[in-house]
Amino acid sequence: QHAMSTTGGNASLRPFICVGLAYFVIGVAVPTLLLQIYGEAGQWSAKGILFSMAGGALGALGALGIILAFYFGGTPIYVMPLVFGGAPVVNSFLTIFLTGKMREIGSIFLAGLIIVLLGATTVLIAKPNPPKPATPAQVEAATAAPAAEQSLVERESRAFRDFLLQICSIALVICCWGAYGPVLHIGQAAMDHSRFRPLICVGLAYFVIAVIVGNLWLAAAGEASTYNFSGTFWSLAAGAAGA
């Protein structure tokens, strides 16, 4: 993201498109070839395709949420612990609900949930904050000049807005990646527990959301970014790791 940006910040759309391309190669091209060569037990079904595509869409939207969290100023040091602390909680509750086991939740599960929440709170409170750029002279000048004071208020307002958008982006990832596994499992079961077929559906969903929609979004809105070797390489590597 950082390498592709032309303003020194973080790009969003071009890295996301690269993630979708990596998923297409690993999730669609490779398993399709293996399926043709070796075959596999299981079969295509409408329910299996629907839920596997839905799982892929959840995964792609989660990846977009990660990119947006970084775009709005979040850093991996607290974004990723929150995501990977919260997603298993959503996964667990959704699995428990789908299997009708809500009444069987025990004290150990609740203790684990409390630990996760305490950990997330600790991460938010203890995360490193950027140094304050204002010097005493700048503070005095801001107090004296109404324009500068207004600029300071605007900066604080933007910072608060970006913080809220970070939280919303992280919540999107937690919900999507938490639901990804159970939804994909339903699709896999509907295809008689095939492995390649659900993966192909996941890759197709990523391709539609990240590559097709991403390129349309880029063409319509534009972005201060460019494709280059470093940014493309690391974005493809991130997509490959996810796939």
N, C-alpha and C positions, 0 to 999 in steps of 0.2 A: 504493500500500500504506500509506504513512505517513498520507496524508490520511484514509483510511477508518478507521484505528485509533482507538478511543476511550480507549486507555491510553497514547498517546504512542509506541508501538512500531510494528510493521509488521503489517497485516492480511494474511491469506493467501487465504481462500476467496472472499470477495467480489471482489477484484481478478482472481482466476483465472476466476471466472464471467464477468466482463466481457470478458476475453480470448477466452473461448469464444464469446460473443455476437458480437464483432467478426469472428471467423473464420467464423461462420455466415453473416453478411451478405456478407462479401467472398468467402468460399470456397464458399458454397452458393447463396445467393439470386441474386447477380449472375451467376455463370457459368451457372446453370440458365436464367436469363432470356436470356442471350446465346446459349446452345445452342439454345433454342427459336426465337429470332429468326433467327439466322444459320446454324445448323447447324455441323457440323464433321466432318472426316474422322476415321475411327476408329470403334470400336464398344465397347459394354459387354461385359465378359467376367468370368467368375467369378474367374479368377486375377488379372485387373487390379483388380477391386474389392477382393479380399482383400489384395493387397500395397499398394494405395493407402490402404486403411483402416489397415493396419498402419503405413505411413509416417506417416499422420496421428496415430495413437496415440503413436508415438515422439515426434513433434513436441509433442503435448500434454503428455506426461510430462516432456519436457525443459523446457517452460514451467513446469510445476509444480515441477521441481527448482530453477529460478531463483528462484521465489517462496519456496521453502523455504530456500534458501541465504541470502536476505535476511532471512527470518523468524528464522533462528537467529543473526543478528548479522553476516552477511557484508555487505560493502560493494562497490558496483560497481567500485571502483578495483582490486580484485584478483579478484573473482568473474568478471567478464566477460573479462579477459585469459586467465584459466585456461581458461574455456569455449571461447573462440574460438581458443585455441592448441591445446587438446586435441582438439576435435571434428574438425578437418581430418585429424589423425593417425589417428583411428578410421575416418573416411571413407576415407582412402587405403588403410589395411590391409584394410578390408572389400572395397573395390573390387578391390584386387589379388588377394585370396583368391577372390572370385567369378569373376574372369576367368582364374584359374589362372596367375597371373604371379608367384607368391611367389619363385621361383628367379631371377627377373630383377631383383630389388631391387639397385640399384647404390649406389655410394659417395656420390653427390650426395644421394640420398634419405636415406641414413643420416645424412649431415651435417646435413640439414635437420631430421631428427628430434631430433638432439642439441641443435641450437639451440633448438628448441621446448621441450625439457625443461629446458635451462639457463634459458630465459626464464621458464618457470613457477616454477622454484625461486627465481630472483631476485625475482619478484613476491611470492612468499610470505615471503621473508626480509626484503624491504625495504618491505613494506606499512606504512602509518602505523598506529601503535597508539594506542588511546585514552589520554589522560593518567591517571596514577595518582591516584585521588581521595583516598587516605588521606594525612592529615597526620601529622607526628611525634606529635602529641598523640593522634590516633586509634590509631596503632600502639601507643603506650604503653598506652592504655586497653584495646586488644584483648589485649595481653599480660597485663594484670592481671586481666581478666574472662574466665572460662572460656566464658561464654555468647557473648561477642563473638568469642572465638577460634573457637568452633564455627561462628558465623555466617560468619567469614572463610573457613574451610575449606569450608563449603557453597557459598559464592560461587565459590571457585576450582574446586570440583568441577563446578558448573553451567557455568562458563566452559569447562572442558575438554570437557565433554559437548557443549556447543553447537558448539565448534570441530570435534569429530569429525563432528557432524551436518552442519556446513557442508561438510566435505570429502566426505561421502557424497552430499550433494545435488549438489555440483559434479560428482562422478563420474557421477551419474545423468544430468545434462545432457550431459556429454561423450559418453557412450555412446549416448544416445538421439538427440541431434542429429547425431552422427557417422554413425549408421546410417540416419538419415532419408532422405538423398539417394539412396543406392544402392537401398534398399528401394522408395522411390517410383518410381525409374527402372524397376524391374522391372514395377511395376504399369502404368506408362505404356506400356512396350513391349508388354505383354500386351493393351493397348487400341489397338494399332496407332498408338502415339505420339499419341494424343489429348491435348489440353491441358486442356480444361474438365472432362472426366470424372474424371481423377485428382484435380483440385483440389476438385471436389465431394465426393469421398470423404474427402479430408483435412479439409474443413470439417465433414463429418458426424461424423468421429471426434473432432474437437475439441469439437463440440457435446455428444456423448455423455459424454466424459470430463470436460470443464470445466463444462458447464452442468447436465446431468442429475445426474451423480455429485457434482459440486460442491455443488449444492443439497441433495441427499440428505445429504451429509456435514455441511453447514451446519445442516440441520434436526436431525440426530442429535447432533452435538457442540457446536454453537453456537460463537460467536466474539465477542470484544470489539471489534466493528467495526460500521460502519453505512454505508449508501449515502449519498453526498453528491455535490454537483456536481463538486468538484475531484477527488476520488478516482475517481469514475466516469469523468470525462472523460479523465484520464491513463491509466487502466487500459484503456479502450476504444482510446485512441490507441496504446498499446503493442501491443494485440492487432491493430489495423489495420496497424501497421508490420510485425509478424511475418507477417501474412497476405499 
